């Protein structure tokens, strides 16, 4: 005896990226037809047009592409046969993701010993940030990634020694040259844009030159040191 199908379990989503996601579910009987309903943002979920699946497998899935400008998808499934359709399953909510928002470099604090860079992250695109990249412009204005101790996820500042940017480094900067630094962030969808160029530029400062070895002269009651 045929009866209306029982409600299906909540569908699951996987493979989410910047273009869409895959929705998966399990049928209770191979003779049941599964209807998939999805809606973006505040839209009421509507039935998706799905090609007929002539399969005996209970597990099924469908790739769903994101609509332009949408931020969230809500999807549920129900099973149907000749007697009717089941109650809707629980709703699977999928938050759309994108690359992070470009960081902003907010502070440079140069001294003769080091330059301090601070940056601010405004949005992770709905996906955790897993990398931070810092680039510094060389003297010929080509950008080179800084691979020093800074740039770890969770940090928002970096202190770089002036000596590491100086004339004998890869950057080849000398006293008075501009120091230009930019930052970008990465998540599962890729890299953000760089922070804006020409923000917070400072001048290269150098520490005093090494002094000559002092000399001493001993007198009867004192020692004179000269340099």
C-alpha positions as CSV (number, residue, x, y, z in Angstrom):
1,X,0.0,0.0,0.0
2,X,1.4,3.4,-1.1
3,X,1.4,6.3,1.3
4,X,2.6,9.9,1.4
5,X,6.4,9.8,2.0
6,X,7.9,10.7,5.3
7,X,9.7,14.0,5.7
8,X,13.3,13.9,4.7
9,X,16.2,14.8,6.9
10,X,17.7,18.3,6.6
11,X,19.9,18.7,3.5
12,X,23.5,19.5,3.8
13,X,25.8,21.9,1.9
14,X,29.4,21.5,0.9
15,X,31.9,22.8,-1.7
16,X,31.0,26.4,-1.0
17,X,33.1,28.9,-2.9
18,X,32.6,32.4,-4.4
19,X,30.4,31.0,-7.2
20,X,28.0,28.7,-5.4
21,X,27.6,25.5,-3.3
22,X,26.4,21.9,-3.6
23,X,23.3,20.8,-1.8
24,X,23.0,17.1,-0.9
25,X,20.2,15.0,0.6
26,X,19.1,11.3,1.0
27,X,15.9,9.8,-0.3
28,X,14.0,7.3,1.8
29,X,12.8,5.3,-1.2
30,X,14.2,5.1,-4.7
31,X,10.6,5.6,-6.2
32,X,10.2,8.9,-4.4
33,X,10.8,12.2,-6.3
34,X,12.7,14.8,-4.3
35,X,11.7,18.5,-4.8
36,X,14.3,21.1,-3.9
37,X,13.4,24.6,-2.8
38,X,15.9,27.4,-2.4
39,X,15.6,31.2,-1.9
40,X,18.2,33.9,-1.6
41,X,18.2,36.4,1.2
42,X,14.6,37.2,2.3
43,X,13.0,35.6,-0.8
44,X,10.6,32.7,-0.1
45,X,12.3,29.5,-1.3
46,X,11.0,28.4,-4.7
47,X,11.1,25.0,-6.4
48,X,14.2,24.5,-8.5
49,X,14.0,23.1,-12.0
50,X,15.9,19.8,-11.8
51,X,16.4,17.4,-14.6
52,X,15.0,13.9,-14.0
53,X,17.4,11.6,-12.2
54,X,17.1,8.0,-13.3
55,X,19.1,6.6,-10.5
56,X,18.6,3.9,-7.9
57,X,20.9,5.7,-5.4
58,X,19.3,7.2,-2.3
59,X,22.0,9.9,-2.1
60,X,21.5,12.9,-4.4
61,X,23.0,16.4,-4.8
62,X,22.7,19.5,-6.9
63,X,25.1,22.4,-7.6
64,X,23.5,25.8,-6.9
65,X,25.0,28.9,-8.3
66,X,24.9,32.2,-6.4
67,X,22.7,35.0,-7.8
68,X,24.5,38.3,-8.2
69,X,24.2,40.4,-5.1
70,X,22.7,37.6,-2.9
71,X,24.2,37.2,0.6
72,X,22.4,34.1,1.9
73,X,20.5,31.0,0.6
74,X,17.8,29.0,2.4
75,X,17.0,25.5,1.1
76,X,14.8,22.6,2.0
77,X,13.7,19.4,0.4
78,X,10.5,17.3,0.3
79,X,9.7,13.9,-1.1
80,X,6.8,13.2,-3.4
81,X,5.0,10.1,-4.9
82,X,1.7,9.4,-6.5
83,X,-0.1,9.9,-3.1
84,X,1.3,13.4,-2.5
85,X,4.3,15.1,-0.9
86,X,5.9,14.9,2.5
87,X,6.3,17.8,5.0
88,X,9.3,20.0,4.2
89,X,12.6,19.1,5.8
90,X,14.5,21.4,8.1
91,X,16.0,24.4,6.3
92,X,19.7,24.5,5.5
93,X,21.0,28.1,5.5
94,X,24.1,28.8,3.5
95,X,25.9,32.2,3.9
96,X,27.6,33.4,0.8
97,X,31.3,34.2,1.0
98,X,33.6,36.4,-0.9
99,X,37.2,37.5,-0.7
100,X,38.0,39.8,2.3
101,X,37.6,43.5,2.1
102,X,40.9,45.3,1.4
103,X,42.6,46.3,4.6
104,X,43.6,49.8,5.5
105,X,47.0,50.8,6.6
106,X,46.3,53.2,9.4
107,X,49.7,54.1,11.1
108,X,53.3,54.4,10.2
109,X,55.6,55.3,13.1
110,X,59.2,55.5,11.8
111,X,62.3,55.9,13.9
112,X,66.0,55.5,13.1
113,X,65.7,51.9,14.2
114,X,62.4,50.6,12.9
115,X,59.2,51.4,11.2
116,X,55.8,50.3,12.7
117,X,53.0,49.4,10.4
118,X,49.4,49.0,11.7
119,X,46.5,47.8,9.6
120,X,42.8,47.4,10.0
121,X,40.6,44.6,8.6
122,X,37.1,45.6,7.7
123,X,35.5,42.3,6.6
124,X,36.5,38.7,6.1
125,X,33.9,38.1,3.3
126,X,32.0,35.7,5.4
127,X,35.0,33.2,5.6
128,X,37.8,33.2,8.1
129,X,41.0,35.0,7.1
130,X,43.9,32.5,6.9
131,X,46.7,34.6,5.5
132,X,48.0,38.2,5.7
133,X,50.6,39.4,3.1
134,X,52.7,42.5,3.5
135,X,54.5,44.0,0.5
136,X,57.1,46.8,0.5
137,X,58.1,48.8,-2.5
138,X,61.8,48.6,-3.5
139,X,63.8,51.6,-4.5
140,X,62.8,50.9,-8.2
141,X,59.2,50.8,-7.0
142,X,58.7,47.1,-7.7
143,X,56.7,45.4,-4.9
144,X,58.3,42.6,-3.0
145,X,56.6,40.5,-0.3
146,X,57.9,40.9,3.2
147,X,58.6,37.4,4.6
148,X,59.9,38.4,8.0
149,X,58.4,37.5,11.3
150,X,55.2,39.7,10.8
151,X,52.1,38.9,8.8
152,X,50.7,36.1,10.9
153,X,46.9,35.7,11.0
154,X,45.3,37.5,13.9
155,X,48.0,40.2,14.0
156,X,47.3,43.8,13.0
157,X,50.7,45.3,13.2
158,X,54.3,44.7,12.2
159,X,57.6,46.3,13.2
160,X,60.4,46.1,10.6
161,X,64.0,47.1,11.4
162,X,65.3,49.9,9.2
163,X,68.4,47.8,8.6
164,X,66.3,45.2,6.9
165,X,65.2,47.7,4.3
166,X,68.5,49.5,3.9
167,X,71.0,49.9,1.1
168,X,72.4,46.4,1.5
169,X,69.0,44.6,1.6
170,X,66.7,43.5,-1.2
171,X,64.8,46.8,-0.9
172,X,68.0,49.0,-1.2
173,X,66.5,52.0,0.5
174,X,68.7,54.9,1.6
175,X,68.1,57.8,4.0
176,X,65.4,60.0,2.7
177,X,63.8,57.4,0.4
178,X,60.1,56.8,0.7
179,X,58.9,53.7,2.4
180,X,55.7,52.4,0.9
181,X,53.9,49.4,2.4
182,X,50.7,47.6,1.5
183,X,48.7,44.8,3.0
184,X,46.2,42.3,1.7
185,X,44.2,39.4,3.3
186,X,43.3,35.9,2.1
187,X,40.4,33.5,2.8
188,X,39.0,30.4,1.1
189,X,37.9,32.4,-1.9
190,X,41.3,34.1,-2.6
191,X,43.1,37.4,-1.9
192,X,41.5,40.8,-1.2
193,X,42.6,43.9,-3.0
194,X,45.7,45.6,-1.5
195,X,45.3,48.5,0.9
196,X,45.4,51.8,-1.0
197,X,48.7,52.9,-2.3
198,X,50.3,56.2,-1.2
199,X,48.8,56.0,2.3
200,X,50.9,56.7,5.3
201,X,54.2,57.0,3.4
202,X,57.2,57.8,5.5
203,X,60.8,58.6,4.8
204,X,63.6,56.1,5.3
205,X,65.6,57.0,8.4
206,X,69.0,55.6,9.3
207,X,70.7,55.0,12.6
208,X,73.9,56.9,13.3
209,X,77.1,55.6,11.6
210,X,79.4,53.3,13.6
211,X,81.9,55.4,15.4
212,X,85.6,54.9,15.4
213,X,87.2,53.0,18.2
214,X,87.9,55.5,21.0
215,X,91.5,56.1,22.1
216,X,92.8,56.7,25.6
217,X,95.6,58.6,27.2
218,X,96.7,58.1,30.8
219,X,97.8,61.0,32.9
220,X,98.9,61.1,36.5
221,X,95.4,61.5,38.0
222,X,93.1,60.7,35.1
223,X,92.4,58.8,31.9
224,X,91.4,60.9,28.8
225,X,89.3,59.2,26.2
226,X,89.2,60.6,22.6
227,X,86.9,59.7,19.7
